[in-house]
Amino acid sequence: MVWLSKQFVRWLNWIAPFVRRSRVENISTEELRSVLERADESFILVDVRSQTERDVSQIPGAISMDDFWSQRDELKNRTVIASCTVGGRSLLFAQRCLKDGIQSRNYRPGILGWCEAGGVLVDPNGNPTRRVHTHNKLLRAPDGYESVP
């Protein structure tokens, strides 16, 4: 099911110009890991998932979509890296940012791709966790991680 979801997101980005939206450049797991390790302040990671999903875990250093919009003026010169579960909601958020003149990229593998690559997740207190909210019952966390639907 994750494969199908990823193909759907790829298709949405491909047809974007035909429905008057912008195509969004993707960022790979390796690139994202490098940005986070360098603490590159020209980027900001925005987790567009719901509060319920973020309460289970998130990629370290991510801020919520609400936090981004409330700090938009201070963050508008940074490139947004949008992230969600598999890349669909983050694609729509990145398109909105581009429409508003904010540089953005989509982390299309999403948190499940981060887990597939063995990435660290943290709970709301910043403690490492292996739990991940999978957005719906059809998606599963990779081996070594606990799915929380």
Sequence and secondary structure as in RCSB ss.txt:
>XXXX:A:sequence
MVWLSKQFVRWLNWIAPFVRRSRVENISTEELRSVLERADESFILVDVRSQTERDVSQIPGAISMDDFWSQRDEL
KNRTVIASCTVGGRSLLFAQRCLKDGIQSRNYRPGILGWCEAGGVLVDPNGNPTRRVHTHNKLLRAPDGYESVP
>XXXX:A:secstr
 HHHHHHHHHHHHHHGGGGT    EE  HHHHHHHHHHT TTEEEEE S HHHHHH B TT EEHHHHHHTHHHH
TTSEEEEE SSSHHHHHHHHHHHHTT  EEE TTHHHHHHHTT  EE TTS EE EEE SSTT    TTSEEE 
